[in-house]
Amino acid sequence: ISNKQWLVVVIKDKILKAVFVCSIHQYHNKKVFFINLAAGEDIMQWCDDIIKFMISGAKTMNCNMIEWRGRQGFMKIFKDVMKIKHVSMIYDLEQA
């Protein structure tokens, strides 16, 4: 699976609600389920289901962790569902 990506979608009532681009990264001592891109709407309607799905998928693929890059707003939503450490590092060019 390494170096391949796949698309995960969330559909509710026949309406596309979210998309995720995922891959597996093998580091020296960790296998990481990596969520490269996440975008969607009405997140509170589906966040519990997608978290369970991603955790299950990562475990099935023998990953040690999930790494998720996204907006800082994800921290507010997922902090109670997952024990997230941080989102990503950002350098704001407009503030430089």
N, C-alpha and C positions, 0 to 999 in steps of 0.2 A: 504494500500500500504506500510505502514511502515515495515521496515526490509526486503523488497524485492528489488531486483535489476533487471534492464532490459537493453537490448542492443539496442542502436540506431546506425544505419549505414548510411553512405552517399555513394550512388552509382551514378556515372555519366557515361553515355554511356556504361552501363553494366559492369563497372569496380568499384570494391570496393575502395573507396577513404579514408574513415575514419570510426572509431568505437568509441563509447562512452558507458561507463557503468554508468548508472544513478540510483538514488534512492531518496526517500523522507526521510528527517530527521525531527523529531518533537523535537524542543528544548522547553525550558520553555515558551518563549513568541514569538517564530517564527517557522514557518513551512518552511523548506528549500528544494528546488530542488537541489540535490547534484549531480554534475558530478564527479564521482570518478576517472575516467580514460578517457583520450582523446588521440587518436593517429591517424595520417593520413598523407596524402601527397597532394600536390597541393591545399593547404588551401585557397588561394585567389580565387579559382574557386567556392568554396562552403560556405565560412564563413558567408556571409550575410544570406543565406538560413537556415543554422543550428542555428544561433542566433535567428532568427525569430521563428523557430520551438521550440527551448528550452524555449524561453520567453512565447510563446503561451501555451506550455505544463505546465509550472510552474503556469501560471495564471489559467488554467483549473483545476489544482489540489489545488487551493487556497493557493499557497505558497506565502510567503512574500519576499523571496529573492532566488537568485541562487548562490550557492557556487561551485566554479570550481577549482579543483586542476590540475595543469599542469606545464609545463616548463615555465620559465620566458619569453621565446620567444613569448608566447601567449599574453603577455601584449602589445608588439609592434603591433601585428596584430589586437587585439580587442579593443585597447584603443580608437579608433575613432568610433567604432560601439557601444560599451557599456561603461558605466562609471565604469570601474573596479577599485577597491580600492587597491587590492594586489593579488598575486597569492597564495603563501603559504610560510611558514617558512622553511628554509633549513639549515641544519648543515652539512657542508662538512667535512667528516671524514678524507679525504686526506690532508686537510689544518690544521687539529688540531695538 
